[in-house]
Amino acid sequence: MPNKLQDQLIDLGEKLSKGYESHHGEVLLLISDARKELISRFGMIAPWESEELDLAENYVGANFLKASLLAVYTSLVVSEYSDEEYWVGYGYTHKYLKKVPRRV
């Protein structure tokens, strides 16, 4: 996981532990930065990462900012899995998945 994003996650987590007020924009920026990082590193956003980042955005809209950070974190962690780990993990909750390329 890139250090910049890891630092952002930690900083935001500390801020959110003191309250959610006025941090929605920062969380949305983190989600955007995570998307850009994945595209920069892999040329695309793979299915599991895409779902996690979409979930993170939905959590912001529902005012679940800590849950949003967890979804961003998950997207970054699974992006580093081997193909075998990735498809076993993703397939656990997606019984009828079709494997697609994870990298361009």
N, C-alpha and C positions, 0 to 999 in steps of 0.2 A: 504494500500500500504506500503510495507516495507520502512523504513526510508532511508536505504542505496540507494535504487533505486530512491526514491523521491529526495534525495540530489543530486544524479548524474544528474537527469533531470533538476533540478534548476541550478546547476553549468554549465551544457552544454548550457542551454538556455541563460545564461548570456554571456558565451563565444561566442555563435553564434550571439548575438546581436551586437557584434563587428566585425563580419566577419566569413566566412565559412572556410577560408584557414586552412589546416592541422587539421581539426576536424572530417573528415570522419571516421577515425579509431576509435575515441572515441565514435562516434554515433553507429558504428557497434558493439563495445564492450558493449555498453548499451543494444542493442537489444539482444545480446547473454546472458547478465546477466539477462535480463527480462525472456528469455526463460528458463534459468536454475532455476530461482526463481519460475516460474509457475510449472515446473515439480517437484521441491522440495516440494512445498506446496500442489499440487493437484494430483501428480503422472502422469500428462499428460498436454497437452495444448489443451484446448477446441477450438471449431471451430472459434468463433468470435475472440478470442485472437490470434489464429494462423493467421487468415486473416490480422489482424492489424499489427502483427509483420512482415509478408511477405510484406505488404504494406510499412512498415517502411524501410525495406531493399531496396525495389524498389525506394523509395524516395531518399535514399542515392545515389544510382546509377544515379539518375537524378539531383543530387545536390540540392535537396529540404530538407535540413537538419532540418529546423524548423518543416516542415510538418512531418518528420520522428519522431521527438520527440513527436509530438501530437499523432501519431499512437501508439507509445510505451505507452504513458500515457493512452490512451484509452484502450489498452489491459489490463493494470493493474487495471484500474477502473472497467471494466466490469467483471473482474475475481472475484470481490467481490459482484456482484449482486446476489440477490436471484434467484432461478430458474425461477420464474414468470417474474421478471424484465428482466432477461437475454433473455428468449425466446420471449417475446413481443418485446424487443428492436431489437434483431437480426432478428426476423421474419419480422420486418417492411421493411427491405431492401432485404429480402430473402423470397419471397412469397411462394416458393415451398420447404421450408426447411423440413428436417427430423430431429426430435429431437434425439440427441445421448447423451450418458452419458457425464457429464462435469467433473467427478471425477473418479478416479480409486478406 
